[in-house]
Amino acid sequence: MHKLFLSIFLVCFIQLNQLFSQEPLDTFQNKFSCKLWRFGSIAAGSAISLTWLSYEWYKPYSTGKFHFFNDGNEWGGMDKLGHTFTTYYTSRFLEEFLMTCYYSEEKDKVRKLSAFIPWGYMLVIETMDGFSNGWGFSLYDLAANTAGSFLYISNAHLYGFSLKFSYKNSSMASLRPEIFGKNLAENILKDYNGQVYWIGYSPFKENAKFSFVGFYLGYSIENYYTSHKDPYALNQIYLAPDIQWTKIKTHKKWLLQTFKILDVIKLPFPSLLIQNGKYFLSFSGYE
């Protein structure tokens, strides 16, 4: 979970820098100055967050020899989906942050660079975990981070593909607030029982009338009191439509930025819930 917190911090740091930095002119000199400023900002944000992590998160645990930790069967795989989702969207925001420092013909280069930086950042944290007696290096985390970076690079050739997130009410949050959070904001970040991760695709062509309509497959868990599945724990599959907001054409910059934020969130459209071999009508995991 500390990796998610730090990734959110890095994204916020990047967005604040983008908000207050002046967009450069289309000259080599200004492009070079832009790169110095923005890569310096990324390095500073990474250094601050990693320093905080080393002094605060790992403080209760002693440092030992490098070791691995097998957490592949914990929380029904929700933790790994969180890694993939976080790496994917950190890459997306990072590409937007860096693109003004490059020429349009360099877009493919920027996309690959934007996918590699979050992957490398998460690798550093994973390595720090490997030396902490309270954690350990997880090959499953590494694989999930790699999947997020790979999906982002591949998305350049997959028009209509996207990832989304939603949160549903969870009965587990009130039973273990020290683990799943004490308020709604903490619940959204910590309670795997309430999180739903979605992958979707729009079959319509770019200029089609309904090009903004997509169809999504969602996954979640329910009644996981601990990280391992017990007889009461459930795995859930959702099928539902949703809007791909960034496919809606607009010339207003503020509306485009709003659409980019909305595109991360799955709306509560009616959906099909598959659970224990049975089918139910749901509202995209917002029950």
Order of alpha helices (4+ residues) and beta strands (2+ residues): alpha-alpha-alpha-alpha-alpha-beta-alpha-alpha-alpha-beta-beta-beta-alpha-beta-beta
